[in-house]
Amino acid sequence: VGAGGPQACTAPGDGRCAWGPQGALGRDAAMMQTRAQHTRRGADPALLALEAWSPATTPISSGATILLRAYTGKRVTVEPNGRVQAWWDHTGKWQRIVIKRADGRPGPIDSGSRVLLMAWTGKAVTVQGTRVHAHWDHKGSWQTLVIENAGGQSQILPGDTVLFKAWTGKRLDANGEVRARWNHTGAWQRFVLETPGLLAAPSAPAPTPAPAPITTQAKAGSSTTTPISSGATILLRAYTGKRVTVDPSGKVHALWNHTGKWQQITIQRADGLPGPINSGSRVLLMAWTGKAMTVQGTRVHAKWD
């Protein structure tokens, strides 16, 4: 519901609430009403800022599919015979790599993380001396690389420039062939980390104008002009600056400021119809797990679909 305007619940106790008429939104915020009363002082903990999600704002996590573009504009390619080269600017199957944390755990991949680069063949990129190939499915020291963000940030986002340091202390370099010859951090060692979503992010069609549309905050102090429609992917930022997160167990919390998969929510009209979501609309919040956010008494979880 939009922040502002009267609200009244009907049929108490049946888990449903019908909202009264709403005026135009005074600010781009949405309210999740789970308590009868809330604070009247300072920041209101019942208000959540609704943010737009885009592939460029999602940190890279273990299991993500990426592409690596060398300084030449060509992309790292793994051929069926295991040869690793950067002669072509293609963005097909041979260029797609799954990046995984070497410790096997889920979660974000930050600068300094130890990672594996798994080719489409199921083989891991391997550094054997100065040679780089993808002949084996081993996951040992020869396959383990340290990813470094060339910009110095801890978080790694799509579009960042990164370097990969091998077990030999040398970094991957690409000037046609991909090898690991030197410990330099120059142009030859730098790769732009791309994702399929960033390469081909479609522009959403403008929805039909509607009264009192709910819009998203692109960043603090500004908002987009595109109303939210059913099926949109959103993030919800609490007054603390942390974002609503659904972990794999179904627990819902707002303890982290991450913008990854666990924070991405699909907002849908409860009537199942397409179209814009306005202030006063009845909606479902669907987590990345496919489960819906559920209010059970005072508890909020996402364990049921």
C-alpha positions as CSV (number, residue, x, y, z in Angstrom):
1,V,0.0,0.0,0.0
2,G,1.2,3.5,-0.7
3,A,2.6,5.4,2.3
4,G,0.0,8.0,3.1
5,G,-3.8,8.1,3.0
6,P,-6.4,6.4,5.2
7,Q,-6.5,2.6,5.6
8,A,-9.0,0.3,7.2
9,C,-9.0,-3.5,7.7
10,T,-12.2,-5.5,7.2
11,A,-13.1,-9.0,8.3
12,P,-10.5,-9.1,11.1
13,G,-9.0,-12.5,11.8
14,D,-9.4,-14.0,8.3
15,G,-5.9,-12.9,7.2
16,R,-7.2,-10.5,4.6
17,C,-7.2,-6.7,4.7
18,A,-9.0,-4.3,2.3
19,W,-7.5,-0.9,2.0
20,G,-9.4,2.3,1.8
21,P,-8.9,5.0,-0.9
22,Q,-5.4,6.3,-1.3
23,G,-4.2,9.6,-2.4
24,A,-1.2,10.2,-4.7
25,L,2.1,8.9,-3.3
26,G,4.1,11.6,-1.4
27,R,7.2,9.5,-1.7
28,D,8.3,6.3,-3.4
29,A,7.7,3.8,-0.6
30,A,5.6,0.8,0.2
31,M,4.2,-0.3,3.5
32,M,4.0,-3.9,4.8
33,Q,1.3,-3.7,7.6
34,T,2.0,-6.5,10.0
35,R,1.2,-4.6,13.3
36,A,-1.7,-2.6,14.6
37,Q,0.5,0.3,15.7
38,H,3.9,1.7,14.7
39,T,6.1,4.4,15.8
40,R,5.3,8.1,15.3
41,R,8.8,9.3,15.8
42,G,11.7,9.4,13.3
43,A,12.0,6.7,10.6
44,D,9.0,4.5,10.4
45,P,10.0,0.8,10.6
46,A,6.8,-0.1,8.7
47,L,8.0,1.7,5.6
48,L,10.0,-0.2,2.9
49,A,11.6,1.6,-0.1
50,L,10.8,-0.3,-3.3
51,E,13.8,-0.4,-5.5
52,A,14.2,-1.5,-9.1
53,W,16.3,-4.5,-9.8
54,S,18.6,-4.8,-12.8
55,P,21.3,-7.3,-13.7
56,A,23.9,-4.6,-13.3
57,T,23.1,-4.2,-9.5
58,T,23.3,-7.8,-8.6
59,P,26.6,-9.0,-7.1
60,I,28.2,-12.1,-8.6
61,S,27.4,-15.2,-6.6
62,S,28.7,-18.8,-6.7
63,G,27.1,-20.6,-9.6
64,A,26.6,-17.5,-11.8
65,T,27.1,-17.7,-15.5
66,I,29.6,-15.2,-16.8
67,L,31.6,-14.2,-19.8
68,L,35.1,-12.7,-19.7
69,R,36.0,-10.0,-22.2
70,A,39.7,-9.3,-22.7
71,Y,41.2,-5.9,-23.4
72,T,41.1,-6.7,-27.1
73,G,37.3,-6.9,-27.0
74,K,37.5,-10.7,-27.6
75,R,36.0,-13.1,-25.1
76,V,37.5,-16.1,-23.3
77,T,36.4,-19.1,-25.2
78,V,36.7,-22.8,-24.4
79,E,36.7,-25.1,-27.4
80,P,35.4,-28.7,-27.3
81,N,39.0,-29.9,-27.3
82,G,39.8,-28.0,-24.1
83,R,41.7,-25.2,-25.7
84,V,41.2,-21.8,-24.0
85,Q,41.6,-18.7,-26.2
86,A,40.3,-15.2,-26.7
87,W,40.3,-14.8,-30.4
88,W,36.6,-14.2,-30.9
89,D,34.0,-11.7,-29.7
90,H,31.2,-14.3,-29.7
91,T,28.7,-14.5,-26.8
92,G,27.6,-18.1,-27.3
93,K,27.8,-21.4,-25.4
94,W,31.6,-21.7,-25.8
95,Q,32.1,-18.3,-24.1
96,R,29.9,-19.1,-21.1
97,I,31.6,-19.9,-17.9
98,V,30.1,-20.9,-14.5
99,I,32.1,-19.3,-11.7
100,K,32.0,-21.1,-8.4
101,R,33.5,-20.6,-4.9
102,A,36.3,-23.1,-4.5
103,D,35.1,-24.0,-1.0
104,G,31.9,-25.3,-2.5
105,R,29.7,-23.0,-0.5
106,P,26.9,-20.8,-1.8
107,G,27.0,-17.0,-1.5
108,P,28.6,-14.0,-3.0
109,I,32.0,-14.0,-4.7
110,D,34.1,-11.0,-3.5
111,S,37.5,-9.7,-4.4
112,G,40.0,-12.1,-3.0
113,S,37.7,-15.1,-3.2
114,R,39.1,-18.5,-4.4
115,V,37.1,-19.6,-7.4
116,L,36.8,-22.2,-10.1
117,L,35.9,-21.4,-13.7
118,M,33.8,-24.2,-15.1
119,A,33.5,-24.4,-18.9
120,W,30.4,-25.5,-20.8
121,T,32.1,-28.9,-21.3
122,G,32.0,-29.6,-17.5
123,K,35.8,-29.2,-17.3
124,A,37.5,-26.6,-15.1
125,V,39.9,-23.9,-16.4
126,T,43.3,-25.2,-15.3
127,V,46.7,-23.6,-15.0
128,Q,49.5,-26.0,-15.8
129,G,52.8,-24.1,-15.7
130,T,52.1,-21.1,-18.0
131,R,49.6,-23.0,-20.1
132,V,45.8,-22.6,-19.5
133,H,43.4,-25.3,-20.7
134,A,40.1,-27.0,-19.8
135,H,40.9,-30.7,-20.2
136,W,40.0,-32.0,-16.8
137,D,37.2,-31.9,-14.3
138,H,39.5,-31.7,-11.3
139,K,38.9,-29.1,-8.7
140,G,42.3,-28.9,-7.0
141,S,45.0,-26.2,-6.7
142,W,45.7,-26.0,-10.4
143,Q,42.1,-25.1,-11.0
144,T,41.8,-22.7,-8.1
145,L,42.1,-19.0,-9.0
146,V,41.9,-15.9,-6.8
147,I,39.6,-13.3,-8.3
148,E,40.6,-9.6,-7.8
149,N,38.6,-6.5,-8.5
150,A,40.7,-4.1,-10.4
151,G,38.7,-1.2,-9.1
152,G,39.6,-2.1,-5.5
153,Q,36.0,-2.7,-4.3
154,S,35.2,-5.8,-2.3
155,Q,31.9,-6.5,-4.1
156,I,32.1,-7.8,-7.7
157,L,29.3,-6.6,-10.0
158,P,28.6,-7.4,-13.7
159,G,30.7,-5.0,-15.7
160,D,33.6,-4.8,-13.2
161,T,37.1,-5.4,-14.4
162,V,38.7,-8.4,-12.7
163,L,42.0,-10.3,-12.6
164,F,42.6,-14.0,-11.9
165,K,45.7,-15.1,-10.0
166,A,46.8,-18.7,-10.3
167,W,48.4,-21.1,-7.8
168,T,51.8,-20.2,-9.5
169,G,51.4,-16.5,-8.4
170,K,51.0,-15.6,-12.1
171,R,47.8,-14.0,-13.5
172,L,45.8,-15.1,-16.5
173,D,46.6,-13.0,-19.5
174,A,44.9,-12.9,-22.9
175,N,46.4,-11.6,-26.1
176,G,44.8,-14.2,-28.4
177,E,45.8,-17.3,-26.4
178,V,44.9,-17.3,-22.7
179,R,48.0,-18.1,-20.6
180,A,49.4,-17.4,-17.1
181,R,52.9,-16.1,-17.7
182,W,53.4,-13.1,-15.4
183,N,52.3,-11.5,-12.2
184,H,51.5,-8.2,-13.9
185,T,48.2,-6.4,-13.4
186,G,48.2,-4.6,-16.7
187,A,45.8,-4.5,-19.7
188,W,46.6,-8.1,-20.8
189,Q,45.6,-9.4,-17.3
190,R,42.3,-7.5,-17.1
191,F,38.9,-9.0,-18.0
192,V,35.5,-7.3,-18.0
193,L,33.2,-9.7,-16.2
194,E,29.9,-9.8,-18.1
195,T,26.6,-11.7,-17.5
196,P,24.1,-12.9,-20.1
197,G,21.5,-10.6,-18.5
198,L,23.7,-7.6,-18.7
199,L,24.5,-8.3,-22.4
200,A,20.8,-8.6,-23.4
201,A,18.8,-6.8,-20.8
202,P,15.5,-6.1,-22.5
203,S,13.8,-2.7,-22.1
204,A,10.4,-3.1,-20.5
205,P,7.5,-1.7,-22.4
206,A,5.8,1.3,-20.8
207,P,2.6,0.1,-19.0
208,T,-0.8,1.7,-19.4
209,P,-0.9,4.9,-17.2
210,A,-2.9,4.4,-14.0
211,P,-3.8,6.6,-11.1
212,A,-1.4,6.7,-8.2
213,P,1.2,4.4,-9.7
214,I,3.9,2.9,-7.4
215,T,7.3,3.7,-8.8
216,T,10.8,2.4,-7.8
217,Q,13.8,4.2,-6.3
218,A,16.8,3.9,-8.6
219,K,18.9,5.4,-5.8
220,A,18.5,7.5,-2.7
221,G,16.7,10.7,-3.5
222,S,15.6,9.8,-7.0
223,S,13.0,7.6,-8.6
224,T,12.3,6.1,-12.0
225,T,9.3,7.2,-14.0
226,T,8.2,3.6,-14.9
227,P,5.3,2.3,-12.8
228,I,5.6,-1.1,-11.3
229,S,3.6,-3.8,-13.1
230,S,2.6,-7.3,-12.1
231,G,5.6,-9.7,-12.6
232,A,8.2,-7.1,-11.9
233,T,11.4,-8.0,-10.0
234,I,11.9,-5.7,-7.0
235,L,14.0,-5.2,-3.9
236,L,12.6,-3.8,-0.6
237,R,14.9,-1.6,1.5
238,A,13.9,-1.1,5.2
239,Y,14.4,2.2,7.1
240,T,17.7,0.7,8.4
241,G,19.1,0.6,4.9
242,K,19.0,-3.2,4.9
243,R,17.0,-5.2,2.4
244,V,14.3,-7.8,2.8
245,T,16.0,-11.1,2.4
246,V,14.6,-14.6,2.0
247,D,17.1,-17.3,2.8
248,P,16.8,-20.9,1.5
249,S,15.0,-22.1,4.7
250,G,12.2,-19.6,4.2
251,K,13.3,-17.2,6.9
252,V,12.5,-13.6,6.0
253,H,14.7,-10.8,7.5
254,A,16.2,-7.5,6.8
255,L,19.7,-7.8,8.3
256,W,21.8,-7.3,5.2
257,N,22.2,-4.6,2.5
258,H,23.0,-7.1,-0.2
259,T,21.3,-6.9,-3.7
260,G,21.7,-10.5,-4.8
261,K,19.3,-13.4,-5.6
262,W,18.1,-13.8,-2.0
263,Q,16.9,-10.2,-2.1
264,Q,15.0,-10.4,-5.4
265,I,11.2,-10.5,-5.1
266,T,8.6,-10.9,-7.8
267,I,5.6,-8.7,-7.1
268,Q,2.3,-10.0,-8.6
269,R,-1.2,-8.9,-8.6
270,A,-3.3,-11.2,-6.3
271,D,-6.1,-11.3,-8.9
272,G,-3.6,-13.0,-11.4
273,L,-4.2,-10.3,-14.0
274,P,-1.4,-8.5,-15.9
275,G,-1.0,-4.7,-15.7
276,P,0.2,-2.0,-13.3
277,I,0.3,-2.2,-9.5
278,N,-1.2,0.8,-7.9
279,S,-1.5,2.1,-4.4
280,G,-4.3,0.0,-2.8
281,S,-3.6,-3.1,-5.1
282,R,-3.7,-6.5,-3.5
283,V,-0.4,-8.2,-4.2
284,L,1.7,-11.3,-3.7
285,L,5.4,-11.2,-3.0
286,M,7.1,-14.2,-4.5
287,A,10.6,-15.1,-3.3
288,W,13.4,-16.4,-5.5
289,T,12.6,-19.9,-4.0
290,G,9.1,-19.8,-5.7
291,K,7.5,-19.5,-2.3
292,A,5.2,-16.6,-1.3
293,M,5.7,-14.3,1.6
294,T,3.2,-15.3,4.3
295,V,2.0,-13.6,7.4
296,Q,1.2,-16.2,10.0
297,G,0.1,-14.3,13.1
298,T,2.9,-11.8,13.7
299,R,5.5,-14.0,11.9
300,V,6.5,-13.4,8.3
301,H,8.0,-16.3,6.4
302,A,8.3,-17.7,2.8
303,K,7.8,-21.5,3.3
304,W,4.7,-22.1,1.3
305,D,3.8,-21.6,-2.3
